[in-house]
Amino acid sequence: MKSQDLRAVLRHASVHPKDAVLLARSGWALRRREWWRHAPFLPLASDAYWEFRMLTATGQRDESPRIDDLVAAAKWSLRQRPGR
């Protein structure tokens, strides 16, 4: 995720606290395995995985998602989890 995209998500989350929890839970599910072993030591998705997700969602690797689309996708993904 690009830094300006992350800033947009944080800005949205600060205004919409319910979405903040939703986006954090969804983001946690996308984290790379053993994220604590590699710099920058943050639970983020790998660049290759994020590019793949953007390619399948928008048709372009470098396109930035709209915040409304991120929130909708987060809601959908959390509804798909069994036992939730």
C-alpha positions as CSV (number, residue, x, y, z in Angstrom):
1,M,0.0,0.0,0.0
2,K,1.3,3.4,-0.9
3,S,1.9,5.9,1.9
4,Q,-0.7,8.4,0.6
5,D,-3.2,5.5,0.6
6,L,-2.3,4.6,4.2
7,R,-2.7,8.3,5.2
8,A,-6.2,8.4,3.5
9,V,-7.2,5.2,5.4
10,L,-6.0,6.7,8.7
11,R,-7.8,10.0,8.0
12,H,-11.0,8.1,7.3
13,A,-10.6,6.0,10.4
14,S,-10.1,9.0,12.6
15,V,-13.5,10.4,11.4
16,H,-15.3,7.1,11.4
17,P,-14.3,5.0,14.5
18,K,-16.5,2.1,13.6
19,D,-14.7,1.8,10.3
20,A,-11.3,2.0,12.1
21,V,-12.0,-1.2,14.0
22,L,-13.3,-2.9,10.8
23,L,-10.3,-1.8,8.7
24,A,-7.8,-2.8,11.4
25,R,-9.4,-6.3,11.7
26,S,-9.4,-6.7,7.9
27,G,-5.8,-5.4,7.6
28,W,-4.6,-7.9,10.3
29,A,-6.0,-10.7,8.2
30,L,-3.8,-9.6,5.2
31,R,-0.5,-9.3,7.1
32,R,2.4,-11.3,5.8
33,R,3.5,-14.4,7.7
34,E,6.2,-13.9,10.3
35,W,6.1,-10.1,9.8
36,W,8.0,-9.6,13.0
37,R,11.2,-11.1,11.4
38,H,11.6,-8.6,8.6
39,A,11.9,-4.9,8.4
40,P,9.9,-2.7,8.7
41,F,8.6,-5.0,11.5
42,L,5.0,-4.0,10.8
43,P,2.0,-6.4,10.2
44,L,1.5,-5.3,6.6
45,A,0.7,-7.2,3.4
46,S,3.7,-7.9,1.2
47,D,4.1,-5.7,-1.8
48,A,3.7,-8.6,-4.2
49,Y,0.4,-9.6,-2.5
50,W,-0.9,-6.1,-2.5
51,E,-0.1,-5.7,-6.2
52,F,-1.9,-8.9,-6.9
53,R,-5.0,-7.8,-4.9
54,M,-5.0,-4.4,-6.8
55,L,-4.7,-6.2,-10.1
56,T,-7.6,-8.5,-9.4
57,A,-9.7,-5.7,-7.9
58,T,-9.1,-2.8,-10.4
59,G,-7.3,-4.4,-13.4
60,Q,-4.1,-2.4,-12.7
61,R,-1.3,-3.1,-10.3
62,D,-0.5,0.5,-9.3
63,E,-4.1,1.8,-9.0
64,S,-5.1,3.2,-5.6
65,P,-8.4,1.9,-4.1
66,R,-11.1,4.3,-3.0
67,I,-11.7,4.4,0.7
68,D,-15.3,3.4,0.2
69,D,-14.2,0.3,-1.7
70,L,-11.8,-0.6,1.1
71,V,-14.5,-0.3,3.7
72,A,-16.9,-2.3,1.6
73,A,-14.3,-5.0,1.0
74,A,-13.4,-5.1,4.7
75,K,-17.1,-5.6,5.7
76,W,-17.5,-8.3,3.1
77,S,-14.4,-10.2,4.1
78,L,-15.3,-10.2,7.8
79,R,-18.8,-11.5,7.0
80,Q,-17.2,-14.4,5.2
81,R,-15.3,-15.7,8.2
82,P,-17.0,-18.7,9.9
83,G,-18.2,-18.1,13.4
84,R,-18.3,-14.3,13.1
